Amino acid sequence: MIVDGLALGRAPLDLHYAHYGTRRVRVEMRDREPHEVLVPLEAPWYGSFPIDLFTEILVPIWRTDYRRVRLELVPKRPIETVPPEEEQRMTEAALEHGRALRRWVPGEGLPPGAGPAARPEPPVVEAEPFELP
C-alpha cells in the first residue's frame, strides 16, 4: 500500500496520522489492476475550532479516531482482451521508450519520454468518508 507517495506496507494497514486532510491511497497487487483513491480525513466534531481548545486543553482525554477504507481490486485484463489498436499503441510507446533510453548518455537527465512522467496517471476516484460506530 502506498499512501501519499510512500510505500507503507501490506494490507491490511494501520496508519497512525497526526493531521487531518486528504490522503492519496494507492493499492497494487499481483494479478490485479492498481487502484488509487483520494481519502478525505475530516476532523471529528471535538477536533474543530473552537471546540478543540476545550477538548484538548481543559479536558485532555486521549481520544483515538479510527477510519476504515475498503478498496476492491479488479482482476487484470488478459492480454487477449486488449483491442488491437490499444495493443499497437502500447507497443509503439514501449518501442519509443526503448529508443529514448538507447540515446541516453550517463550523467545527463533522462530523455523525454523515458522517465516515470511518461507513464499515464491512473484515474483517481473520490472516496466517501465514514466513521466506525
Secondary structure, 3 states (H helix, E strand, C coil): CEECCEECCCCCCCCCCCCCEEEEEEECCCCECCEEEEEEECCCHHHCCCHHHHHHHHCCCCCCCCCCCCCCCCECCCHHHCCHHHHHHHHHHHHHHHHHHHHCCCCCCCCCCCCHHHCCCCCCEECCCCCCC
